[in-house]
């Protein structure tokens, strides 16, 4: 059975706070069954921001000639769900997840959980080891995939969100531009008069794609 210690050893990491890594692989269902246990959701939130920062930095250093719009599109490709799922599988992270009784099939679960634990692992790594170790992990996974051209073009999250919602309701999906300063756009996506996601981009279309991605991830979380 694959262990967290083996994962850390692969990157020559000596954990300062091992409980962070245990939390990073604790699904909400397990935390529900074990009331004193923390799940990975806050670490996932942190890890998402750390990944965005490192990828943005990498792209700016690697492609100083690119404009903001092109950099944004490349970043979307690098951090899209499919990429993070591939990275999670590469590191064998799904084998480390602890599920509760609510998850009946503990081997064939949603790909989005695999994405979640990649982000939560990076979040735990940042708190325990700092930014440089996170950068090393991303260089061996996401950035490496990008450099060998193994990533697909940007997924059409607007269409994916539309198709997903059609399964459950006929409510219209509305994109609202809520801020436009210095060429930066912030867009919210609303469904049935409820805000479901928010996105940012140097063009309205890119901000809409990011908002759709945010909403889609939230709606399909745990499915």
C-alpha positions as CSV (number, residue, x, y, z in Angstrom):
1,X,0.0,0.0,0.0
2,X,1.3,3.4,-1.0
3,X,2.1,5.7,1.9
4,X,2.5,9.4,2.4
5,X,6.0,8.8,3.6
6,X,6.9,7.4,0.2
7,X,5.4,10.4,-1.6
8,X,7.5,12.8,0.5
9,X,10.6,10.7,0.1
10,X,10.3,11.0,-3.7
11,X,10.9,14.7,-3.3
12,X,13.4,14.4,-0.4
13,X,11.0,16.1,1.9
14,X,11.3,15.8,5.7
15,X,8.0,16.8,7.1
16,X,7.9,19.4,9.9
17,X,4.2,18.9,10.5
18,X,3.1,15.5,9.2
19,X,-0.5,16.1,10.2
20,X,-0.8,18.6,7.4
21,X,-0.2,15.9,4.8
22,X,-2.7,13.6,6.6
23,X,-5.3,16.4,6.4
24,X,-4.4,16.9,2.7
25,X,-5.7,13.5,1.9
26,X,-8.8,13.4,4.2
27,X,-12.0,13.6,2.2
28,X,-15.0,15.4,3.8
29,X,-16.8,12.1,4.2
30,X,-14.0,10.7,6.4
31,X,-14.0,13.9,8.4
32,X,-17.7,13.6,8.9
33,X,-17.3,10.1,10.3
34,X,-14.4,11.1,12.5
35,X,-15.5,14.4,14.1
36,X,-12.1,15.4,15.4
37,X,-10.5,15.1,11.9
38,X,-10.0,18.0,9.5
39,X,-10.8,17.6,5.8
40,X,-8.7,18.9,2.9
41,X,-10.9,21.7,1.7
42,X,-9.0,24.6,3.3
43,X,-5.7,23.2,2.1
44,X,-7.2,22.8,-1.4
45,X,-8.2,26.5,-1.3
46,X,-4.7,27.5,-0.4
47,X,-3.1,25.2,-2.9
48,X,-5.1,26.6,-5.8
49,X,-3.7,30.0,-5.1
50,X,-0.1,28.7,-4.7
51,X,-0.4,26.9,-8.0
52,X,-1.7,30.0,-9.8
53,X,1.2,32.1,-8.4
54,X,3.9,29.7,-9.4
55,X,2.6,29.1,-12.8
56,X,2.1,32.8,-13.4
57,X,5.7,33.4,-12.3
58,X,7.0,30.6,-14.5
59,X,5.2,31.9,-17.6
60,X,6.5,35.4,-17.1
61,X,10.0,34.3,-16.8
62,X,9.8,31.7,-19.6
63,X,8.0,34.0,-22.1
64,X,8.9,37.6,-21.4
65,X,7.7,38.6,-24.9
66,X,4.1,37.4,-24.3
67,X,1.4,39.9,-23.6
68,X,-1.0,39.6,-20.7
69,X,-3.8,38.0,-22.8
70,X,-1.5,35.3,-24.1
71,X,-0.1,34.7,-20.6
72,X,-3.6,34.3,-19.2
73,X,-4.6,31.8,-21.9
74,X,-1.4,29.7,-21.3
75,X,-2.0,29.7,-17.6
76,X,-5.6,28.5,-18.1
77,X,-4.2,25.6,-20.1
78,X,-1.7,24.8,-17.4
79,X,-4.0,24.8,-14.5
80,X,-7.2,23.4,-16.1
81,X,-8.8,20.5,-14.3
82,X,-7.5,17.9,-16.8
83,X,-3.9,18.9,-16.2
84,X,-4.2,18.8,-12.4
85,X,-5.9,15.4,-12.5
86,X,-3.0,14.0,-14.7
87,X,-0.5,15.4,-12.2
88,X,-2.4,13.9,-9.3
89,X,-2.4,10.4,-10.9
90,X,1.3,10.8,-11.8
91,X,2.1,11.3,-8.1
92,X,-0.3,8.5,-7.1
93,X,-2.2,10.9,-4.8
94,X,-5.6,9.2,-5.3
95,X,-4.2,6.1,-3.5
96,X,-3.7,8.2,-0.4
97,X,-7.2,9.5,0.0
98,X,-9.2,8.5,3.1
99,X,-12.9,8.2,2.5
100,X,-15.8,7.8,4.9
101,X,-18.7,5.4,4.7
102,X,-20.7,7.7,2.4
103,X,-18.4,7.0,-0.5
104,X,-19.3,3.4,-1.5
105,X,-16.8,3.0,-4.3
106,X,-13.4,4.0,-2.9
107,X,-11.5,3.1,-6.1
108,X,-13.6,4.5,-8.9
109,X,-14.5,8.0,-7.7
110,X,-14.8,11.4,-9.4
111,X,-11.8,12.8,-11.2
112,X,-12.5,16.1,-9.5
113,X,-11.5,14.6,-6.2
114,X,-8.2,13.7,-7.7
115,X,-7.8,17.4,-8.7
116,X,-8.8,18.5,-5.2
117,X,-6.1,16.4,-3.5
118,X,-3.4,17.7,-5.9
119,X,-4.3,21.3,-4.8
120,X,-4.6,20.3,-1.1
121,X,-1.2,18.5,-1.3
122,X,0.4,21.7,-2.7
123,X,-1.4,23.7,0.1
124,X,0.0,21.4,2.8
125,X,3.5,21.5,1.2
126,X,3.5,25.3,1.2
127,X,2.6,25.5,4.9
128,X,5.1,22.9,5.8
129,X,8.0,23.6,3.5
130,X,7.5,26.9,1.7
131,X,7.2,28.1,-1.9
132,X,10.4,26.7,-3.3
133,X,9.5,23.0,-2.7
134,X,6.1,23.6,-4.2
135,X,7.8,25.1,-7.2
136,X,10.0,21.9,-7.5
137,X,6.9,19.7,-7.4
138,X,5.1,21.7,-10.1
139,X,8.3,21.7,-12.3
140,X,8.2,17.9,-12.2
141,X,4.5,17.7,-13.0
142,X,2.4,20.5,-14.5
143,X,5.3,22.5,-15.9
144,X,7.0,19.4,-17.3
145,X,3.8,18.4,-19.1
146,X,3.5,21.9,-20.5
147,X,7.1,22.0,-21.8
148,X,6.8,18.6,-23.5
149,X,3.5,19.8,-25.1
150,X,1.4,17.1,-23.6
151,X,-1.4,19.5,-22.5
152,X,-4.6,20.1,-24.4
153,X,-5.8,23.5,-25.4
154,X,-8.1,25.4,-23.1
155,X,-11.3,23.5,-22.3
156,X,-14.5,25.2,-23.2
157,X,-15.9,25.5,-19.6
158,X,-18.8,27.7,-20.8
159,X,-20.1,24.8,-22.9
160,X,-19.3,22.3,-20.2
161,X,-21.3,24.3,-17.6
162,X,-24.2,24.7,-20.1
163,X,-24.3,21.0,-20.8
164,X,-24.1,20.2,-17.1
165,X,-26.9,22.5,-16.1
166,X,-29.2,21.2,-18.9
167,X,-29.2,17.9,-17.1
168,X,-30.8,19.4,-14.0
169,X,-32.7,22.6,-15.0
170,X,-33.7,25.0,-17.7
171,X,-32.5,28.1,-15.9
172,X,-30.5,30.5,-18.0
173,X,-26.8,31.1,-17.3
174,X,-26.0,34.8,-17.0
175,X,-22.5,36.3,-17.1
176,X,-22.3,39.7,-15.4
177,X,-19.2,42.0,-15.8
178,X,-18.9,43.4,-12.3
179,X,-15.6,45.3,-12.6
180,X,-13.4,46.7,-15.4
181,X,-10.3,48.6,-14.2
182,X,-7.0,49.1,-16.1
183,X,-7.9,46.6,-18.7
184,X,-8.8,43.8,-16.2
185,X,-12.2,42.3,-16.2
186,X,-14.1,40.5,-13.4
187,X,-17.1,38.5,-14.4
188,X,-19.7,36.6,-12.2
189,X,-21.8,33.7,-13.5
190,X,-25.4,33.6,-12.1
191,X,-27.8,30.7,-12.4
192,X,-31.4,31.0,-11.2
193,X,-30.5,34.3,-9.6
194,X,-27.8,32.8,-7.5
195,X,-24.1,33.6,-8.0
196,X,-22.2,30.4,-8.8
197,X,-18.7,31.6,-9.8
198,X,-16.4,34.4,-10.5
199,X,-13.5,34.9,-12.9
200,X,-10.8,37.3,-13.9
201,X,-9.1,38.0,-17.2
202,X,-7.6,40.7,-19.4
203,X,-10.5,40.1,-21.8
204,X,-14.1,39.6,-21.1
205,X,-14.2,36.2,-22.8
206,X,-11.3,35.0,-20.6
207,X,-13.0,36.2,-17.5
208,X,-16.2,34.4,-18.5
209,X,-14.2,31.2,-19.1
210,X,-12.6,31.5,-15.6
211,X,-16.0,32.2,-14.0
212,X,-17.5,29.2,-15.8
213,X,-14.6,27.0,-14.6
214,X,-15.2,28.2,-11.0
215,X,-18.9,27.5,-11.2
216,X,-18.4,24.1,-12.9
217,X,-15.8,23.0,-10.2
218,X,-18.2,24.0,-7.4
219,X,-21.2,22.3,-8.9
220,X,-19.4,19.0,-9.7
221,X,-17.4,18.9,-6.5
222,X,-17.5,15.4,-5.0
223,X,-19.6,14.0,-7.9
